[in-house]
Amino acid sequence: MFNMSGIQESFFGDRMAGVCQAITSALAFESGLEKSSISASVENDVIYLEGTADSVEAIDIAINLASSISNCRILSHVEPCY
């Protein structure tokens, strides 16, 4: 019997890496996030937002943007710096 688990893990790992890159790129160009420094990473199908933002509103923008790109669970570790 042929085992596809390694192939599936590789495919989904590559797909999630692409989703993280898309989110990070979108965050870099999103209006309202000009003074923020936020990136995305993935672990166990959870997308983590990390970095700093100049307001709570900017953090909300980042979370909403990430949610619009991926339906995975998104956790924010973005710190406001006023």
C-alpha positions in Angstrom: 0.0 0.0 0.0 1.3 3.5 -0.9 1.6 5.9 2.0 0.6 9.5 1.1 1.1 11.1 4.5 4.5 12.6 3.8 3.2 14.0 0.5 0.1 15.5 2.2 2.2 17.1 5.0 4.5 18.6 2.4 1.7 20.0 0.3 -0.2 21.5 3.3 3.0 22.8 4.8 3.9 24.6 1.5 0.3 25.9 1.2 0.4 27.3 4.8 3.8 28.9 4.1 2.3 30.6 1.0 -0.7 31.8 3.1 1.7 33.3 5.7 3.7 35.0 2.9 0.4 36.4 1.4 -0.7 37.7 4.8 2.7 39.3 5.6 2.8 41.0 2.2 -0.8 42.3 2.5 0.0 43.6 6.0 3.0 45.6 4.6 0.8 47.5 2.1 -2.5 47.8 4.1 -3.8 51.3 4.7 -3.8 52.0 8.4 -0.8 49.9 9.1 1.9 52.2 7.9 3.4 52.7 11.3 3.1 49.0 12.2 5.6 46.2 11.9 3.6 42.9 11.8 4.5 39.6 10.3 2.8 36.2 10.1 4.0 32.7 11.0 2.3 29.3 11.1 2.5 26.4 13.5 0.1 23.5 13.7 -2.4 25.2 11.3 -2.5 28.3 13.5 -1.4 31.6 12.1 0.4 33.9 14.5 0.6 37.6 14.0 3.7 39.1 15.7 5.2 42.6 15.9 4.1 46.0 17.0 1.3 48.4 16.0 0.7 52.1 16.7 -2.9 51.5 18.0 -5.4 49.0 19.0 -7.3 49.9 15.8 -4.3 48.9 13.7 -4.2 45.5 15.5 -7.9 45.0 14.6 -7.1 45.9 10.9 -4.3 43.3 10.9 -6.5 40.6 12.4 -9.3 41.3 10.0 -7.0 41.3 7.0 -5.4 38.0 8.0 -8.9 36.5 8.5 -10.0 37.6 5.1 -7.0 35.7 3.5 -7.2 32.5 5.5 -9.9 30.7 7.4 -7.4 29.2 9.8 -7.3 30.1 13.5 -5.4 33.4 13.9 -3.7 34.4 17.2 -2.3 37.9 17.7 0.8 38.6 19.6 1.0 42.1 18.3 1.9 44.7 20.9 0.6 48.2 20.8 3.4 50.8 21.1 2.1 54.3 21.6 
